[in-house]
């Protein structure tokens, strides 16, 4: 009968809802980052009396952190003073990327979460209706605890079979976006199902939900299962959360099927995320800079894969290698496991947790004509601060292997 | 804001114009200085755009205009540059909401019927685009009533200030 999206709205509104319907729904969490927060605060100050629930509002200083220039330092100060005055949650420079902290500490199955950042959809892997909005929508949600939504139609994407050696969830989602294209799911709720998905760890699933926006989707949901509750038990010390799964006879506007065996390691070539190519088509392309991290692939599992390949090896002498754990908790575990030592010995530069070079303001802006391969989620022209650079999106394994050889490399030769 | 009749020149762009094209991340530090930020509008799609565009002109694009980041500044700088409306075959979701929330008209229409430099007249209330250069009328997909109400008041904050609530009953 109902899709995951319909179930979440029905449980919040305590009535039936249908796709296409306009509703006002309560939100469980509202968040901003340092690029969208100042505008959100100004909008809020234009009309609002106060924050609906200060425990449910979060500000993250993750994009321009640490601040590379005066204007941005002033923006950070503006956000800090607002949070201090309103007594709401402030996540300081270096604490981590908003979406990573959301999945570690706050997002719950069945939640409606709005974040003033497009990759808010990351929490969809936990069965939360988590969607990116602009600063004004987030400001209204911060003031009223509600927002208007059009209940979206759903697409079902089933993946079955076993992923091959050297093929990771990043390869899977890049392949799917390559097939559906950058506007293939615009305005739609996407549900990722099938045994390939249910056999993935939560950390791998977050990479998939994180990139749902890259095909235009409003959310990228994954049904809750044993692994969801194992993860929540590990991170939150509790697994008593609601289950969110689609009904067997739920209505989908479209359904797509993929076989895991068909998916090789791949890349998104410049300058669009849907410009998918199998690794053999791009092998040998010179690489000048490698970034391992971001909200897409900066988790412990990602760092473990990269470290496995880089252990006892060195980056190519002409390659800049940057590693940034997605949060302080990931960073600490990576230190405990000896991963950070492996990266440093391989010649990597370790950045504190944050968005680093992915947003194009600091932390490794490439030079004209340089080729960057990155585990991030976007490769639009100019994305990393230089429209004359070329960006390839890859898995952590491809990134690590390519850093060693100085050219785009199939990771299977190191695994 | 009344839904008036707009008239201006079409500036044509292709598919998949991202918010990074509209306002690149390298100008992040200008986000609290919107008039300065607006000088870089559409810079990575057409570096000369901000010098060429005149108040009342239109941005006309293909599919998926405004894809990518949620930065509302993308819609704001287009409005500050004086652009009267954005027409595209389709829009990315977050940009579409941001535009309406800031009182920037966004119209879904068959933009193959518009070439760069064409003179357009747009009746927002009736949802009609007239291509004066080609002498044709182009149909516009009507906005949901919620969005029309927000647009009519000039944006979401203006709507809430006036009505004291969100525009859905």
HADDOCK unambig.tbl for C-alpha pairs under 7 A between the chains (distance, minus, plus):
assign (segid A and resid 23 and name CA) (segid B and resid 168 and name CA) 6.62 0.50 0.50
assign (segid A and resid 24 and name CA) (segid B and resid 168 and name CA) 6.59 0.50 0.50
assign (segid A and resid 36 and name CA) (segid B and resid 71 and name CA) 6.40 0.50 0.50
assign (segid A and resid 47 and name CA) (segid B and resid 157 and name CA) 6.90 0.50 0.50
assign (segid A and resid 47 and name CA) (segid B and resid 161 and name CA) 6.19 0.50 0.50
assign (segid A and resid 71 and name CA) (segid B and resid 29 and name CA) 5.48 0.50 0.50
assign (segid A and resid 72 and name CA) (segid B and resid 29 and name CA) 5.39 0.50 0.50
assign (segid A and resid 116 and name CA) (segid B and resid 70 and name CA) 6.43 0.50 0.50
assign (segid A and resid 117 and name CA) (segid B and resid 69 and name CA) 6.66 0.50 0.50
assign (segid A and resid 117 and name CA) (segid B and resid 70 and name CA) 5.19 0.50 0.50
assign (segid A and resid 118 and name CA) (segid B and resid 69 and name CA) 5.19 0.50 0.50
assign (segid A and resid 118 and name CA) (segid B and resid 70 and name CA) 4.88 0.50 0.50
assign (segid A and resid 132 and name CA) (segid B and resid 70 and name CA) 6.50 0.50 0.50
assign (segid A and resid 133 and name CA) (segid B and resid 70 and name CA) 6.00 0.50 0.50
assign (segid A and resid 133 and name CA) (segid B and resid 94 and name CA) 5.74 0.50 0.50
assign (segid A and resid 134 and name CA) (segid B and resid 70 and name CA) 5.37 0.50 0.50
assign (segid A and resid 134 and name CA) (segid B and resid 71 and name CA) 6.21 0.50 0.50
assign (segid A and resid 134 and name CA) (segid B and resid 72 and name CA) 5.19 0.50 0.50
assign (segid A and resid 134 and name CA) (segid B and resid 94 and name CA) 6.64 0.50 0.50
assign (segid A and resid 134 and name CA) (segid B and resid 98 and name CA) 5.76 0.50 0.50
assign (segid A and resid 135 and name CA) (segid B and resid 72 and name CA) 6.20 0.50 0.50
assign (segid A and resid 136 and name CA) (segid B and resid 101 and name CA) 6.93 0.50 0.50
assign (segid A and resid 148 and name CA) (segid B and resid 168 and name CA) 6.99 0.50 0.50
assign (segid A and resid 183 and name CA) (segid B and resid 64 and name CA) 6.03 0.50 0.50
assign (segid A and resid 186 and name CA) (segid B and resid 92 and name CA) 6.43 0.50 0.50
assign (segid A and resid 186 and name CA) (segid B and resid 93 and name CA) 6.57 0.50 0.50
assign (segid A and resid 187 and name CA) (segid B and resid 93 and name CA) 5.70 0.50 0.50
assign (segid A and resid 214 and name CA) (segid B and resid 68 and name CA) 6.89 0.50 0.50
assign (segid A and resid 216 and name CA) (segid B and resid 92 and name CA) 6.30 0.50 0.50
assign (segid A and resid 359 and name CA) (segid B and resid 25 and name CA) 5.99 0.50 0.50
assign (segid A and resid 360 and name CA) (segid B and resid 25 and name CA) 5.32 0.50 0.50
assign (segid A and resid 360 and name CA) (segid B and resid 26 and name CA) 5.55 0.50 0.50
assign (segid A and resid 361 and name CA) (segid B and resid 25 and name CA) 6.21 0.50 0.50
assign (segid A and resid 361 and name CA) (segid B and resid 26 and name CA) 5.14 0.50 0.50
assign (segid A and resid 361 and name CA) (segid B and resid 28 and name CA) 6.80 0.50 0.50
assign (segid A and resid 380 and name CA) (segid B and resid 20 and name CA) 6.95 0.50 0.50
assign (segid A and resid 382 and name CA) (segid B and resid 20 and name CA) 6.87 0.50 0.50
assign (segid A and resid 382 and name CA) (segid B and resid 24 and name CA) 6.55 0.50 0.50
assign (segid A and resid 383 and name CA) (segid B and resid 20 and name CA) 6.31 0.50 0.50
assign (segid A and resid 383 and name CA) (segid B and resid 25 and name CA) 6.57 0.50 0.50
assign (segid A and resid 385 and name CA) (segid B and resid 25 and name CA) 6.25 0.50 0.50
assign (segid A and resid 385 and name CA) (segid B and resid 26 and name CA) 5.06 0.50 0.50
